[in-house]
């Protein structure tokens, strides 16, 4: 309703000009003044409320009624005033960072500012006395506009203070590891309930929509060490996998080789037995025939064998049995090529 | 005459208007007013919003907030019971409970803020210095989770973690509130709530804590790597065992199969050859002669050998046909 004084000024100016033109006759002045008053009264007797807003009408400062979206009438300026609050809109408080520019172009990233100026808000101690960087948002709606306006001054500051205190308590009641990993959801819901309880006890007229943890990280200085832990976890897996790989590569092969050698042994066994059987049968067959004419067969076998045997010899000396004495000086090592028959002494 | 009448009417109107203007006042919702007569408070504070009357000209109205107000202290560097210096940032909610007392004692909100600064700072300091850091961070009811979660925490710190704490954050904040509430009402102020908003190590301590965190992490990393290597060795060991088992079982089986076959063969040979061992020896010897002999071998035979006995004599008398076995 800031345009009202300006409107007044404007009317006054018109009135002054009017006065100058007409030479300041009282009746005219009064009429003009009356007209101005009427205009002001009419102009300040209505207001519109946007769809997302609620209007609170105060008569002489005292709340008389609230008004939903649309056109409404009220008593003129000075008697009734109206305040408009965006009760349907979800309002947001950010901790540890600030949204710099929300993108209106689809596909373009929203920019955030998470400079170290905000780390005061986001650095906190965990139950194991480590430091952790927690960024979060609190979304809320004005549920009761009258309470919102008249029970707590500076409600958003109150929400911020309460949120920080409660969040720190929740994080202080957990191990850093939990907050970083599995505890996120629990922290958020615990904090939401707690903040709501406190804000309700302040009669702030605020209803929390959601509390959400954003980036939860170790402090920058410690981050590399945390990454190292992750790397080491990977290393661990890798080492194990490598060993497993080697085992997987070697054991089936060894099994195969084992089966192979057993099969080979079985082959050997078959062969061995078969050969034995064969040879035995052969021997028995020969023996059968041998027994028919042992002398002749024996001699024949001997001579056959000797013929073959002697033909493979490098040299052969036939010595008269009565001249054994000559044997020692035979030129056994002579480099010549002694004939198969050798020399006859 | 006409002019004077007009002037009188105007004068009366002005007087009436100014009396009304001065005799009426509005009070906004969320505020309370106290009526002062020549600077002295008169009657009870007005807390109902709307249009009110007072004596014109002689009385004036001072308006104060009725709403819940914020007190946000500067962060203080305070040593804890364990001699660690920490930043403590507290925040409080308060309201003007008794406008008259408030006006008499602190006069304005700025005055109240500075009074709150003095009182709360000192109470907070007292309480923080007599508490351990853990007590400020945690709730007394908090139990350190068991098992998995503790795996990453070194043993000696686990002891420290599990130590029961006498007071928790809630208790300390409550004490701060009750202590402060003992003094504050005399200023017409109601202290609704005090909370520790932020708690942080001072820079030098923080660096140390970071170092500790880093070394803890490194320790965990080393443990992971070592676990990996251990597991790897275990796998390789099992593999070696399995390999040896497979190979030796196979070897054993091979030996068994071959041995059995050899035995069977031996039995077969034995049975067969046993029918005429002498003939077998003879036959086998001849067989072995047929094997490839050393090409450089030289053999000396005498003429009385069976092979050459006819070389000197077609009918050697001394040669006799050996009898068949």
Interface residues (C-beta under 8 A of the other chain):
Chain A: X58 X59 X60 X61 X62 X63 X120 X121 X123 X124 X125 X126 X127 X128 X129 X130 X131 X146 X149 X150 X151 X152 X153 X154 X157 X158 X161 X162 X164 X165 X168 X169 X172 X173 X175 X177 X178 X198 X202 X203 X204 X218 X219 X221 X222 X225 X226 X228 X229 X231 X232 X233 X235 X236 X237 X238 X239 X240 X242 X243 X244 X246 X247 X250 X251 X254 X255 X257 X258 X259 X261 X262 X264 X265 X266 X268 X269 X270 X272 X273 X275 X276 X277 X279 X280 X281 X283 X284 X286 X287 X290 X291 X294 X295 X298 X299 X301 X302 X303 X304 X305 X306 X308 X309 X310 X312 X313 X314 X315 X316 X317 X318 X319 X320 X321 X324 X327 X330 X332 X338
Chain B: X26 X27 X28 X29 X30 X31 X48 X49 X50 X51 X65 X66 X67 X68 X69 X70 X72 X91 X93 X133 X134 X137 X138 X139 X142 X144 X145 X149 X150 X152 X153 X157 X161 X169 X170 X192 X193 X195 X196 X197 X198 X199 X200 X201 X206 X209 X210 X213 X214 X217 X218 X220 X221 X222 X224 X225 X227 X228 X229 X231 X232 X233 X235 X236 X238 X239 X242 X243 X246 X247 X249 X250 X251 X253 X254 X255 X257 X258 X260 X261 X262 X264 X265 X266 X268 X269 X271 X272 X273 X275 X276 X279 X280 X282 X283 X286 X287 X289 X290 X292 X293 X294 X295 X296 X297 X298 X299 X300 X301 X302 X303 X304 X306 X307 X308 X311 X312 X321 X322 X323 X324 X325
